[in-house]
Amino acid sequence: MEKQVLESSEERTFQYQDSLPSLPVPPLDESLSKYLDAVKPFLNEEEYQRTEDIVKKFENGIGKELHQKLLERAKTRRNWLEDWWLNVAYLDLRISTQIHCNMGGPCPFIEHCWPPKEDTQIERACVNIWHTLKYWDLLRKEKVAVQRSGTAVLDMNQIRMLFCTCKIPGVTRDSIVNYFKTETEGECPSHLIVLCRGRVFAFDAIHEGNMVTPPEIFRQLTYIQKRCHSEPDGPGLAALTSNERTKWAELREYLIDLDPKNLTLLEKIQSSLFAVCLDESSPHATPEDYTEIARLGLTGDPTIRWGDKSYNNIFFSNGTCVAFCDHSPFDAIALITMSVSVEKSIIENEGKWKGSDKVRDIPWPEELVFTVDQKIIDEIGCTKEFYYKKVSDLQIVSYAFTSFGKAMMRQKKLHPDTFVQLALQLAYYKCHGCPGCCYETATTRRFYHGRTETIRSCTMEAVEWCKSMLDPSESTYQRLQLMHKAFAKHNKMRKECENGKGFDRYLLGLLLIAQEQGLPVPELYVDKAFTASGGGGNFILSTSLTGYTRFSGSVVPMVPHGYGFFYSIREDRIVATCSSWKSCPETDAEVLCRTVFQCFQDMLQLTVAAQL
């Protein structure tokens, strides 16, 4: 009896969803003054004057009207941005989202339980899959801990999207289907799909009411692998998910018209818990160099990953693995939350299965055999060619900086995330001789269905400090003063963004209101300052902290002459993953990453020198 009382007093994962505050609409005047502040580094006197006039005109004219309309919209919605953001940032895109939007991240198991070792792929995959299934089970029972920032409860909705979720291509706009349900909500699909050598298989993770164990998963995966290795390769239909969206939507319709059974198979993939991908590559990996895994994670064989699934767990032949996710249903934090939990369980069990070896007589995996014709086979060939051509242009490095980490920064009373952001600003300035407009993700999860806001890291304060660092006549004292000013500014911006007081999503909202009303695009959005400072998806540096964990991630750059820069900060090291396009002669991911590491040292030197 007592146990039940205990259980019912425990927090449930989604119990606060209804009481989270609505996403606020920030004030017009404050937002515009922050915007003016943010464009300053990219304009000369004259251009700035012009932009100031445009902003004033906007504030006293059409901006007022749009602001009122946005307030109206916010009255009837708990999150005025949610569906807009999903469409504009993800579902309306027509480019290959698998290449340009998906995120990938290596699993750090090579640092403890599982160093790279041939012939461990299936054995490790089983243990990993089992712990992931346990997490799914906890989530269904609403026993995943509610996350908080300080005392503020964070929105947990994104976590639901890790399982049974898939994007479906549309001719003009994609959609997302999510079949996940908690136990109280009802039945939830419980099958996995496995991709191997161009073929797709499915098996259920629940047999007679009980979850399959690692030895049982081992039996299923071994069966799949043996069949794939002794029979011809499949058509590699999964590659089509890497196509441009309209093209993939049309081909999907064609497939369904070819044979209605194909729709049933597609729905089986869409509703599956997640995708398990058996990749035969054997990427080199060390705790200091994750480059190979990061590269294959983002740009590996397209026939053995379903780019539209919210979660692909890719296992390589040397027992290393990587996560590959569609970005539209959630942000990296959701994936990392689960990954950290799974990692903890794996470590507690020393990477082994310590339970029974008994294998029940469970049904063998079924192969999802699509009806294809020559046209589909040709299209798969063309898609693969297009894919490899595009991804061969990506340069990506993933290195660990091991001289110091969070512990040292905290000791110097410097915010670790700001430390990395400022080092990146200095490195970009050193490499390119000018400031680089930068997008850093801030989370707005303290609001209902909150996702992200943009912190624009390239501030006037950061630029002044960068200039002082490159000016040999500046004193250490002066450099340190400017650095502290830049830190303070960044910390203030982060706080504002997390509290719904950023301006990027708000400016997007005003633009979308104008569009919905059929009004002309306000001058503010066509002004040079808007694009030069990163607006409209033009940020040269696309960055994100993946947390203070062992998990790092990566994305491709937002623009052709830009960089992707993701980093995780640990007690004793910083792991950074940097990407750029080889076709751009000015950018070089390797050089920028090495320069950032040098800047970490320079910044620490500065604080040390100041104490002497």
Disulfide bonds with the S-S distance in Angstrom:
none
